[in-house]
Each structure stands twice: as structure tokens, then as C-alpha cells.
């Protein structure tokens, strides 16, 4: 098979001079940021007709200077790595504008997977894929220059040669290439039917005195995401995957910028640095803040996450459900540990719910807790969520599922006696969440 693949790669190289797949290059949807978009949409988001790229004013992107960017006519393009394609606008108050181009829904396999544009980069036997732009440890002829519309980005699994399923060249010097495990679209249920709140790996459910608590079993809280800030992409806040393309977090986690492209989402990781091959890295396409001013927000990803054993959804609660006082729930995050160990790894801790009447007593938080908020923690402190955990989940187990009951919001320092953590009560916002997802 190795010989056959080598021969097939060589044949593809010879035919690349004569053949080009125009079907993928001209469709009016985009993959990822749309840097390879070659469709003919030429209208801005506000409805203006785009100006030609060669129109007679000073502009940074002249077709003659960037022949490889296909700056044809007045079609929307992304020559500079923006979050999505754009064009110069005739609107005198705006020099340029983004264009509304839908994402191509090819993040699972249909047929042989030649149109797959997901981010799986590990082979069936667990080997990490080699970057398509790299020639080490294996030299090859399948490059983005030769095959510009095959999605040969990073080290993602692809099927540029019409094999039976996506594959990649591996970083193992002893293994030139292998097939990848990419889910079939027929196997993916509609988002409303996806299994939620049931991790493939059983959590420790650490119930003792992420300050305090313990290091989680890797990938046992598969809905936990890391909200990152550009350009360094360092961890900023937590969040919860509630739909393949939607994350729930706190509004105050978005105070650094109102621009969605300022943020990144990491899924499928256990370490804070996000070095695992299971990582799914995504851009934020849209931010929706709760309109009444509550500290809760929805983030729409630029494409659906691949749901698997390491990335899955938390369940939403029943509308307006009140978690009973004393119920043991769990918080997770990569936040400040205050010397309690586990730095750099996802931590978890079990904490009891404290009803609002008690939490609003003068000896506790003295009337500061609103009806749409809830408290959780121990009377004598010692374990709590903390800086860096904001926006992350508080989940409670019910009917053998973990249900998202709270979004980590605020507190008085961390783990102080009589000063429990405060969480936005998710059940109060289920209608808003459902309506937002429906409208978007």
C-alpha cells in the first residue's frame, strides 16, 4: 500500500499542471476564514456593492501585486488573514467592509471526504500528522501551491487524491501516511438530539477541600472550553459547549474587545497550554450578550465542533429551575490555584449550593445576590472558583447527566469563609439561549 500511495502521489503531481477542481473553487460558501474562497459574492454585510480591486485609488491590495490572491472583479476575498472575506466599499464612511458568506458545512465526511475541512490532525493509530507545508520527516509532492483548493492547511487530515477517506502524512519517520478517523455526517445527529452531559471518561467527582479541589481526569469534563486572547492565545476565561457551534460564557470575559476575531476557543484539551493533539482550535464568529445586562453571553464558533469522546455538550437545565440548597455540584477550570497544586491542568472541585436567602445574609454577601444569580461554596471556605475560571461551568448531576446550572461570574477574593462564589443561574436564561440559537 505504501508503494501504491507513493505512485499515486507522483501521478497527481504530473496531472496537476492540467487539472483543476473548479467545483470547489467557485462555490459560494467558505471554509474556515475563507482565505481560499473563490466564489462570486460581491455585496458587503451592509448591502453595498463591492468596488473592483483595481479601482483607481490608492489601496493596499492591488491585483498586480497579489496575483496569487485572485483579486478578480469586485468579488469578496480574504487576502490578509481577516476573520472572513471582505472588499473595498463605496460607502464614504467605511473604506472596507466584511461580506456575508456562509460556512461550507463540510466538517464531517460525506462520501469519500474530499470536501472535509475540519481540524482533526491525528491518524487512526494516534500518530500526529505532518504539516502539509513541511518536508520532514517525509518529503512529498502534495502542497498547497500545487493544490490550492484542497484545504491543505496546517496538518489537518484531508483527501486531496480522492482516496477512500481523509488521510495525512505522519510525523513518525517509520510511517509515511495513515488514514484518519473523521466522523461521517450520517452518523452525526441533529444538534437537538446530541447526547449531552454524559462524558465518555468518568470524572473523579472530587468532593473535598480551581482553589482546593483536585486535578481532573483528562477529558472527563468534555464541555469545558478555554477562551483565549489574541495574539498570544493565552488562557483568559472558561466556558461551556452547549451546542456544536455555541459556547456559553460570562459577559465580563469579553471586556477586552468587542471584536469577535480578538478571541479564540480551544476545545478537547486538559493542559492549560493546549498542547494536546486532540485540541480543536476555533475562531469566534459572533458574540451575543444577554440583553438585560446579566453576566452571561453566547459565542458562536466559526464552524461546528467535532463531537467525539473528548469534546461533547453539557445539558441545559429546565427553564427557571431552582437547584435545592445543599445540592453537591461541580466547578472546573484552569484558574488561579493559590498554592493548592495542579497548576497548568484542568482542576475540579465539588461544592454545595447555598440558597439565596442564606447567601444574602449580612454575614455572607449581605443582599448582593440577585434573583438570576446563585451561590455555591463551603461556609468555612477553602475551595472555590477563582481568577481564570470566570465564564466556566457549574454543573450538577441529575438523572445520570451533568446539567449546566451556573456560569462562574464573581466572588469576594477566592475561597474565603462566608464568601461563596457567585454564578449566573442558567435556568433563568434558557428561553433566551434557545431563541438566540434559533435566530442565528
PLY file of the C-alpha trace (Angstrom):
ply
format ascii 1.0
element vertex 440
property float x
property float y
property float z
element edge 438
property int vertex1
property int vertex2
end_header
0.00 0.00 0.00
2.91 2.36 0.74
4.20 1.85 -2.81
0.76 2.40 -4.28
0.34 5.67 -2.36
3.77 6.93 -3.47
2.88 6.13 -7.07
-0.47 7.82 -6.77
1.12 10.95 -5.31
3.52 11.12 -8.24
0.69 10.73 -10.75
-1.23 13.53 -9.08
1.81 15.76 -9.42
2.00 15.10 -13.16
-1.69 15.76 -13.68
-1.78 18.91 -11.52
-0.48 21.01 -14.43
-3.56 20.10 -16.49
-6.34 19.66 -13.98
-8.05 21.98 -11.53
-11.15 21.34 -9.46
-13.36 24.30 -10.35
-16.33 22.97 -8.43
-14.73 23.63 -5.05
-13.14 26.91 -6.14
-16.29 28.64 -7.26
-18.90 27.60 -4.70
-20.43 30.47 -2.76
-19.59 29.27 0.71
-16.28 29.35 2.54
-14.09 27.12 4.68
-12.63 28.44 7.92
-11.68 32.13 7.37
-12.37 31.99 3.64
-8.77 32.62 2.58
-9.30 30.15 -0.28
-12.75 31.50 -1.16
-13.07 31.96 -4.93
-16.82 32.50 -5.26
-18.57 35.49 -6.81
-20.35 37.13 -3.87
-19.71 40.88 -4.19
-22.01 42.51 -1.62
-20.91 43.80 1.80
-22.68 42.98 5.06
-24.48 46.34 4.94
-25.68 45.74 1.39
-23.22 47.85 -0.64
-21.87 46.59 -3.94
-18.14 46.00 -3.66
-15.69 48.14 -5.62
-13.32 46.47 -8.03
-9.93 45.55 -6.61
-8.25 47.56 -9.38
-10.34 50.70 -8.90
-8.38 53.92 -9.39
-7.43 54.95 -5.84
-4.62 54.07 -3.51
-5.30 50.69 -1.99
-3.07 48.17 -0.29
-4.27 45.16 -2.27
-3.80 45.69 -5.98
-4.34 42.58 -8.16
-0.99 43.13 -9.86
0.82 42.97 -6.51
-1.00 39.88 -5.24
-1.66 37.64 -8.27
-1.98 34.55 -6.05
-4.90 36.06 -4.10
-7.31 36.01 -7.07
-8.41 39.63 -6.61
-10.77 39.48 -9.57
-13.51 41.89 -10.49
-15.19 43.07 -7.28
-15.55 39.65 -5.62
-15.17 39.33 -1.86
-11.78 37.93 -0.88
-9.57 37.48 2.20
-6.02 38.30 1.12
-4.73 39.28 4.57
-5.99 36.69 7.05
-9.02 38.58 8.38
-11.75 36.56 10.13
-13.69 36.34 6.84
-13.67 37.74 3.26
-14.15 41.47 2.67
-13.99 44.09 -0.06
-13.49 47.82 -0.56
-16.74 49.67 -0.06
-18.25 52.64 -1.97
-19.62 53.84 1.39
-17.67 57.08 2.08
-17.76 56.44 5.84
-16.26 52.95 5.53
-13.18 52.21 3.46
-13.87 48.46 3.54
-16.44 46.01 4.91
-16.78 42.30 5.61
-19.01 40.20 3.34
-21.68 37.75 4.47
-20.54 34.40 3.13
-21.90 31.20 4.70
-19.63 28.49 6.01
-19.48 25.33 3.93
-20.85 22.55 6.10
-18.03 20.07 5.49
-16.69 19.25 8.93
-17.74 15.63 8.76
-17.37 13.16 5.89
-19.83 12.86 3.05
-18.82 10.16 0.60
-15.03 9.86 0.43
-14.46 13.05 2.41
-12.68 15.01 -0.31
-14.52 18.18 0.81
-13.71 17.67 4.52
-12.36 20.89 6.07
-12.31 20.03 9.76
-9.32 20.19 12.08
-8.68 16.56 13.04
-4.93 16.07 12.79
-4.34 12.63 14.30
-4.35 9.29 12.47
-6.36 6.24 13.40
-3.46 4.84 15.41
-2.83 8.12 17.24
0.08 9.46 15.18
0.31 13.25 14.77
0.01 14.49 11.20
2.90 16.28 9.49
2.19 19.80 8.22
1.45 19.83 4.51
3.95 22.70 4.15
6.68 20.61 5.77
9.02 18.19 4.01
10.25 16.49 7.18
10.35 13.76 8.23
8.72 12.80 4.90
9.21 14.53 1.55
6.07 14.70 -0.57
4.51 16.39 -3.59
1.09 17.33 -2.19
1.46 21.03 -1.47
-0.95 23.94 -1.20
0.73 25.62 -4.17
0.02 22.62 -6.41
-3.46 22.01 -4.98
-4.78 25.40 -3.82
-8.38 24.26 -3.31
-7.80 21.05 -1.37
-7.70 22.67 2.06
-4.07 21.74 2.75
-3.82 23.90 5.87
-1.69 23.17 8.90
-1.54 19.40 9.47
-5.27 18.67 9.12
-6.45 15.36 7.66
-7.50 15.75 4.02
-8.30 13.70 0.93
-6.59 15.57 -1.95
-6.12 12.46 -4.09
-9.69 11.08 -3.98
-8.73 8.15 -1.74
-11.49 6.35 0.18
-11.29 8.66 3.23
-9.17 11.56 4.60
-5.58 10.79 5.50
-2.33 12.56 6.30
1.42 12.17 6.18
2.59 11.40 9.72
5.38 12.79 11.89
6.53 9.23 12.60
9.67 8.61 10.49
8.69 4.93 10.23
5.14 5.58 8.95
4.77 7.67 5.82
0.98 8.11 5.93
-2.19 6.78 7.54
-5.95 7.23 7.35
-7.71 9.41 9.93
-10.85 8.77 11.98
-13.20 11.51 10.75
-16.91 11.20 11.64
-19.40 10.58 8.87
-22.08 13.22 8.52
-24.74 10.49 8.52
-23.56 9.48 11.99
-23.96 12.95 13.45
-27.40 13.54 14.89
-29.15 16.87 14.71
-27.83 19.18 17.42
-31.02 18.90 19.45
-30.63 15.11 19.60
-26.94 15.04 20.51
-26.19 13.28 23.76
-25.33 15.77 26.48
-23.92 15.67 29.98
-22.50 12.15 29.71
-18.69 12.19 29.46
-17.03 9.16 27.91
-14.47 9.28 30.73
-15.87 9.20 34.25
-14.92 12.29 36.32
-13.25 11.89 39.69
-16.09 13.99 41.17
-13.63 15.41 43.68
-15.65 16.47 46.74
-13.01 17.74 49.14
-11.40 20.77 50.22
-9.84 25.73 40.95
-8.67 26.66 44.72
-8.64 23.38 46.63
-10.12 20.51 44.65
-8.04 18.13 42.56
-6.65 17.72 39.06
-9.37 16.30 36.82
-9.22 13.02 34.99
-8.15 14.10 31.46
-11.13 14.89 29.21
-13.69 13.94 31.87
-15.39 17.35 31.55
-15.55 17.41 27.72
-17.77 20.51 27.50
-15.16 22.70 29.22
-13.55 25.16 26.81
-10.70 27.65 27.13
-11.41 31.20 25.93
-8.15 32.68 24.63
-6.99 36.20 23.73
-5.03 37.07 20.61
-2.32 37.40 19.57
-0.56 35.22 22.17
-3.63 32.98 22.58
-3.14 32.70 26.33
-5.94 31.36 28.55
-8.31 34.10 29.67
-11.61 32.56 30.78
-13.62 29.38 30.77
-16.83 28.49 29.01
-19.18 25.62 28.24
-20.04 23.95 24.94
-23.86 23.67 24.82
-24.28 23.13 21.06
-21.72 22.07 18.41
-21.36 25.71 17.36
-22.20 27.62 20.56
-20.39 28.31 23.83
-21.84 29.87 26.99
-19.56 32.16 29.00
-19.61 35.37 31.10
-20.01 38.86 29.62
-17.14 40.22 31.72
-14.82 37.77 29.93
-15.41 39.80 26.75
-14.40 43.19 28.13
-11.03 43.21 26.34
-12.57 43.69 22.90
-15.94 43.93 21.16
-14.42 42.30 18.06
-15.11 38.53 17.88
-11.84 37.96 15.99
-9.93 39.02 19.12
-10.83 35.71 20.78
-10.01 32.04 20.21
-11.68 28.90 21.56
-9.73 25.75 22.48
-11.73 22.52 22.90
-10.61 18.99 23.73
-7.70 19.98 25.98
-6.64 19.07 29.53
-3.49 21.16 29.90
-3.61 24.93 30.12
-1.05 25.34 27.34
-3.30 23.34 25.00
-0.54 21.20 23.52
-2.60 18.03 23.03
-3.18 16.59 19.57
-6.86 16.29 20.49
-7.17 20.10 20.56
-9.77 21.75 18.35
-8.92 25.42 17.81
-11.68 27.71 16.61
-12.36 31.35 15.92
-15.29 33.22 17.45
-17.66 34.28 14.67
-20.25 36.16 16.73
-20.82 37.36 20.32
-24.32 37.74 21.79
-24.61 39.35 25.22
-27.73 38.83 27.35
-29.81 41.97 26.67
-30.88 42.77 30.26
-27.28 43.11 31.45
-26.79 39.74 33.16
-23.23 38.39 33.18
-23.90 35.71 30.58
-23.07 35.60 26.87
-23.18 33.26 23.89
-20.29 32.80 21.48
-20.91 31.37 18.04
-17.93 29.43 16.68
-16.85 29.91 13.09
-17.72 26.25 12.43
-19.27 23.35 14.37
-17.02 21.48 16.76
-16.36 17.82 16.00
-18.26 15.96 18.72
-16.36 12.92 19.97
-15.25 11.27 23.22
-13.10 14.29 24.11
-15.46 17.09 23.04
-19.16 16.96 23.88
-22.03 19.05 25.23
-23.31 19.92 28.69
-27.08 19.69 29.16
-29.17 22.81 29.65
-31.46 22.86 32.70
-35.23 23.08 32.81
-36.50 26.64 32.50
-36.47 28.55 35.81
-35.33 25.50 37.79
-34.00 26.31 41.29
-31.24 23.97 42.47
-32.10 22.90 46.05
-29.97 24.13 48.93
-27.14 21.75 49.76
-27.02 20.06 46.34
-23.44 18.99 45.57
-22.33 20.44 42.23
-19.00 20.79 40.45
-16.91 23.65 39.08
-13.96 23.21 36.71
-11.30 25.49 35.31
-7.67 26.42 34.71
-7.85 29.45 37.02
-5.71 30.60 39.93
-5.00 27.75 42.40
-3.45 29.84 45.22
-0.81 27.26 46.07
-3.15 24.26 46.21
-1.38 22.42 43.36
-2.36 21.31 39.88
-1.09 24.43 38.10
-1.40 24.04 34.34
-4.02 21.29 34.43
-7.82 21.37 34.47
-8.97 21.19 38.09
-12.33 20.31 39.55
-14.00 20.63 42.92
-17.34 19.71 44.39
-19.19 22.46 46.25
-22.70 22.68 47.75
-25.37 25.09 46.57
-26.30 27.79 49.10
-29.82 29.13 48.73
-30.11 32.86 48.05
-31.82 33.66 51.36
-28.79 32.36 53.25
-26.28 33.84 50.80
-27.84 37.29 51.19
-27.48 37.29 54.98
-25.26 40.09 56.39
-22.65 37.52 57.47
-22.43 36.18 53.91
-22.82 38.52 50.89
-25.21 40.98 52.51
-28.01 41.28 49.95
-25.79 41.45 46.86
-27.16 38.28 45.21
-29.82 38.90 42.55
-32.63 36.52 41.63
-30.87 35.48 38.43
-27.73 34.52 40.38
-26.89 31.66 42.74
-24.21 30.87 45.33
-22.09 27.78 45.86
-19.33 27.03 48.34
-18.44 25.91 51.85
-19.28 28.04 54.88
-15.68 27.88 56.09
-14.16 28.45 52.62
-11.13 26.54 51.37
-12.37 25.64 47.91
-13.80 27.87 45.21
-13.58 29.05 41.62
-11.11 31.89 41.11
-9.46 34.21 38.56
-9.26 32.46 35.19
-12.27 30.26 35.99
-14.74 33.04 35.06
-17.28 32.06 32.44
-16.77 28.38 33.16
-19.36 25.79 34.15
-21.02 24.86 37.40
-22.71 21.52 36.68
-24.97 19.38 38.86
-25.75 15.73 38.25
-29.38 14.75 37.68
-30.76 11.55 36.15
-27.22 10.37 35.38
-26.40 13.52 33.37
-24.41 16.64 34.18
-26.59 19.71 33.77
-25.20 23.23 33.38
-26.78 25.19 36.24
-24.35 28.08 36.61
-21.84 30.29 34.79
-18.94 31.40 37.00
-19.42 35.14 37.50
-17.88 36.83 40.56
-16.76 36.50 44.16
-15.05 38.25 47.05
-11.44 37.16 46.56
-11.23 33.35 46.40
-12.20 30.60 48.87
-12.82 32.93 51.84
-15.04 31.81 54.71
-18.67 33.01 54.41
-17.90 34.37 50.91
-19.06 31.71 48.41
-18.68 32.04 44.67
-21.49 33.63 42.66
-22.82 32.11 39.45
-25.36 33.24 36.86
-28.40 30.96 37.14
-28.59 29.40 33.66
-32.18 28.17 34.07
-33.36 31.81 34.04
-31.94 32.26 30.54
-32.90 29.04 28.74
-35.56 30.82 26.68
-33.07 33.50 25.62
-30.49 30.82 24.73
-32.97 28.84 22.65
-34.21 31.96 20.86
-30.66 33.16 20.11
-29.67 29.81 18.61
-32.85 29.73 16.55
-32.34 33.22 15.15
-28.67 32.65 14.34
0 1
1 2
2 3
3 4
4 5
5 6
6 7
7 8
8 9
9 10
10 11
11 12
12 13
13 14
14 15
15 16
16 17
17 18
18 19
19 20
20 21
21 22
22 23
23 24
24 25
25 26
26 27
27 28
28 29
29 30
30 31
31 32
32 33
33 34
34 35
35 36
36 37
37 38
38 39
39 40
40 41
41 42
42 43
43 44
44 45
45 46
46 47
47 48
48 49
49 50
50 51
51 52
52 53
53 54
54 55
55 56
56 57
57 58
58 59
59 60
60 61
61 62
62 63
63 64
64 65
65 66
66 67
67 68
68 69
69 70
70 71
71 72
72 73
73 74
74 75
75 76
76 77
77 78
78 79
79 80
80 81
81 82
82 83
83 84
84 85
85 86
86 87
87 88
88 89
89 90
90 91
91 92
92 93
93 94
94 95
95 96
96 97
97 98
98 99
99 100
100 101
101 102
102 103
103 104
104 105
105 106
106 107
107 108
108 109
109 110
110 111
111 112
112 113
113 114
114 115
115 116
116 117
117 118
118 119
119 120
120 121
121 122
122 123
123 124
124 125
125 126
126 127
127 128
128 129
129 130
130 131
131 132
132 133
133 134
134 135
135 136
136 137
137 138
138 139
139 140
140 141
141 142
142 143
143 144
144 145
145 146
146 147
147 148
148 149
149 150
150 151
151 152
152 153
153 154
154 155
155 156
156 157
157 158
158 159
159 160
160 161
161 162
162 163
163 164
164 165
165 166
166 167
167 168
168 169
169 170
170 171
171 172
172 173
173 174
174 175
175 176
176 177
177 178
178 179
179 180
180 181
181 182
182 183
183 184
184 185
185 186
186 187
187 188
188 189
189 190
190 191
191 192
192 193
193 194
194 195
195 196
196 197
197 198
198 199
199 200
200 201
201 202
202 203
203 204
204 205
205 206
206 207
207 208
209 210
210 211
211 212
212 213
213 214
214 215
215 216
216 217
217 218
218 219
219 220
220 221
221 222
222 223
223 224
224 225
225 226
226 227
227 228
228 229
229 230
230 231
231 232
232 233
233 234
234 235
235 236
236 237
237 238
238 239
239 240
240 241
241 242
242 243
243 244
244 245
245 246
246 247
247 248
248 249
249 250
250 251
251 252
252 253
253 254
254 255
255 256
256 257
257 258
258 259
259 260
260 261
261 262
262 263
263 264
264 265
265 266
266 267
267 268
268 269
269 270
270 271
271 272
272 273
273 274
274 275
275 276
276 277
277 278
278 279
279 280
280 281
281 282
282 283
283 284
284 285
285 286
286 287
287 288
288 289
289 290
290 291
291 292
292 293
293 294
294 295
295 296
296 297
297 298
298 299
299 300
300 301
301 302
302 303
303 304
304 305
305 306
306 307
307 308
308 309
309 310
310 311
311 312
312 313
313 314
314 315
315 316
316 317
317 318
318 319
319 320
320 321
321 322
322 323
323 324
324 325
325 326
326 327
327 328
328 329
329 330
330 331
331 332
332 333
333 334
334 335
335 336
336 337
337 338
338 339
339 340
340 341
341 342
342 343
343 344
344 345
345 346
346 347
347 348
348 349
349 350
350 351
351 352
352 353
353 354
354 355
355 356
356 357
357 358
358 359
359 360
360 361
361 362
362 363
363 364
364 365
365 366
366 367
367 368
368 369
369 370
370 371
371 372
372 373
373 374
374 375
375 376
376 377
377 378
378 379
379 380
380 381
381 382
382 383
383 384
384 385
385 386
386 387
387 388
388 389
389 390
390 391
391 392
392 393
393 394
394 395
395 396
396 397
397 398
398 399
399 400
400 401
401 402
402 403
403 404
404 405
405 406
406 407
407 408
408 409
409 410
410 411
411 412
412 413
413 414
414 415
415 416
416 417
417 418
418 419
419 420
420 421
421 422
422 423
423 424
424 425
425 426
426 427
427 428
428 429
429 430
430 431
431 432
432 433
433 434
434 435
435 436
436 437
437 438
438 439
